[in-house]
Amino acid sequence: MAQIKIYGHAAHLRAHRQAISDAIHACAMAGLGLPADKRFHRFIPLEPADFIHPADRTERYTIIEVSLFEGRTVETKKSFIRALFAKFSELGLASPQDLEITLTETPRHNWGIRGLPADELTLNYKVEQ
């Protein structure tokens, strides 16, 4: 399970929302083992006055925050981060300078999903990898 928030300049996010979502989900499926039907993305478009950042960032500056179940190895998480940098760069969505990624892991028992604590759910994918 992963919940993903994407922050960026409103004009950039609106123009590239589907490509950004597709890029993130492709990396999440390949790197984190998420199934194709487990896409949970929230876009937070910000007007320039509400998105203060260093001058060396451009209008493509994007912050991705991923909240996920704990259990993946350090190498799995690093591989996912590297894949995001590569995919965003390849597609022209953001340069490595314009992309920041944060992964936050929490135990499954801290999540509530479909009426249950998540550690009581049977998943159709593997988290520990």
C-alpha positions as a Python dict, from the first residue, in 0.01 Angstrom:
ca = {
    (1, 'M'): (0, 0, 0),
    (2, 'A'): (117, 349, -78),
    (3, 'Q'): (-58, 684, -63),
    (4, 'I'): (117, 943, -278),
    (5, 'K'): (94, 1322, -267),
    (6, 'I'): (235, 1530, -550),
    (7, 'Y'): (299, 1900, -489),
    (8, 'G'): (396, 2141, -763),
    (9, 'H'): (322, 2457, -954),
    (10, 'A'): (-45, 2448, -1049),
    (11, 'A'): (13, 2511, -1421),
    (12, 'H'): (272, 2234, -1448),
    (13, 'L'): (68, 1977, -1255),
    (14, 'R'): (-249, 2049, -1449),
    (15, 'A'): (-68, 2024, -1784),
    (16, 'H'): (111, 1698, -1696),
    (17, 'R'): (-112, 1530, -1435),
    (18, 'Q'): (-172, 1206, -1625),
    (19, 'A'): (191, 1167, -1736),
    (20, 'I'): (312, 1232, -1380),
    (21, 'S'): (64, 983, -1235),
    (22, 'D'): (156, 722, -1498),
    (23, 'A'): (530, 771, -1434),
    (24, 'I'): (493, 740, -1057),
    (25, 'H'): (270, 435, -1082),
    (26, 'A'): (498, 258, -1330),
    (27, 'C'): (788, 307, -1088),
    (28, 'A'): (576, 196, -791),
    (29, 'M'): (466, -122, -967),
    (30, 'A'): (819, -209, -1080),
    (31, 'G'): (1004, -95, -770),
    (32, 'L'): (761, -145, -482),
    (33, 'G'): (558, -432, -619),
    (34, 'L'): (227, -245, -620),
    (35, 'P'): (-49, -400, -831),
    (36, 'A'): (-177, -210, -1135),
    (37, 'D'): (-510, -137, -965),
    (38, 'K'): (-353, 18, -650),
    (39, 'R'): (-306, 378, -765),
    (40, 'F'): (-368, 631, -488),
    (41, 'H'): (-239, 973, -604),
    (42, 'R'): (-338, 1315, -473),
    (43, 'F'): (-225, 1622, -665),
    (44, 'I'): (-178, 1943, -471),
    (45, 'P'): (-140, 2226, -724),
    (46, 'L'): (9, 2542, -577),
    (47, 'E'): (6, 2897, -707),
    (48, 'P'): (350, 3061, -720),
    (49, 'A'): (277, 3276, -412),
    (50, 'D'): (196, 2958, -216),
    (51, 'F'): (499, 2757, -330),
    (52, 'I'): (811, 2922, -197),
    (53, 'H'): (1133, 2749, -293),
    (54, 'P'): (1496, 2826, -382),
    (55, 'A'): (1557, 3027, -699),
    (56, 'D'): (1744, 2735, -861),
    (57, 'R'): (1419, 2541, -902),
    (58, 'T'): (1201, 2591, -1209),
    (59, 'E'): (828, 2583, -1280),
    (60, 'R'): (865, 2201, -1300),
    (61, 'Y'): (973, 2176, -936),
    (62, 'T'): (780, 1880, -793),
    (63, 'I'): (769, 1724, -448),
    (64, 'I'): (653, 1363, -416),
    (65, 'E'): (562, 1231, -70),
    (66, 'V'): (500, 858, -44),
    (67, 'S'): (342, 708, 266),
    (68, 'L'): (381, 330, 259),
    (69, 'F'): (370, 15, 468),
    (70, 'E'): (701, -62, 632),
    (71, 'G'): (888, -374, 529),
    (72, 'R'): (1077, -299, 210),
    (73, 'T'): (1455, -316, 208),
    (74, 'V'): (1674, -7, 187),
    (75, 'E'): (1786, -115, -161),
    (76, 'T'): (1424, -152, -277),
    (77, 'K'): (1346, 201, -160),
    (78, 'K'): (1662, 346, -316),
    (79, 'S'): (1584, 169, -642),
    (80, 'F'): (1234, 320, -642),
    (81, 'I'): (1376, 669, -583),
    (82, 'R'): (1633, 625, -861),
    (83, 'A'): (1360, 503, -1096),
    (84, 'L'): (1150, 812, -1027),
    (85, 'F'): (1443, 1044, -1102),
    (86, 'A'): (1516, 856, -1424),
    (87, 'K'): (1153, 840, -1542),
    (88, 'F'): (1080, 1207, -1471),
    (89, 'S'): (1399, 1310, -1648),
    (90, 'E'): (1335, 1078, -1946),
    (91, 'L'): (983, 1215, -1993),
    (92, 'G'): (1086, 1579, -1942),
    (93, 'L'): (856, 1611, -1641),
    (94, 'A'): (1129, 1737, -1407),
    (95, 'S'): (1505, 1735, -1391),
    (96, 'P'): (1673, 1574, -1089),
    (97, 'Q'): (1726, 1931, -957),
    (98, 'D'): (1349, 1990, -978),
    (99, 'L'): (1234, 1667, -812),
    (100, 'E'): (1230, 1586, -442),
    (101, 'I'): (1102, 1258, -301),
    (102, 'T'): (1024, 1156, 56),
    (103, 'L'): (930, 803, 162),
    (104, 'T'): (761, 766, 499),
    (105, 'E'): (704, 414, 629),
    (106, 'T'): (457, 319, 897),
    (107, 'P'): (356, -16, 1044),
    (108, 'R'): (49, -170, 887),
    (109, 'H'): (-135, -159, 1218),
    (110, 'N'): (-125, 224, 1193),
    (111, 'W'): (-337, 220, 875),
    (112, 'G'): (-715, 182, 854),
    (113, 'I'): (-835, 40, 522),
    (114, 'R'): (-1174, -100, 417),
    (115, 'G'): (-1298, -104, 775),
    (116, 'L'): (-999, -282, 933),
    (117, 'P'): (-654, -213, 1068),
    (118, 'A'): (-431, -293, 769),
    (119, 'D'): (-239, -565, 953),
    (120, 'E'): (-564, -763, 955),
    (121, 'L'): (-607, -740, 577),
    (122, 'T'): (-503, -1004, 328),
    (123, 'L'): (-307, -833, 51),
    (124, 'N'): (-276, -954, -306),
    (125, 'Y'): (85, -833, -327),
    (126, 'K'): (405, -867, -126),
    (127, 'V'): (529, -580, 92),
    (128, 'E'): (846, -738, 231),
    (129, 'Q'): (1090, -720, -58),
}
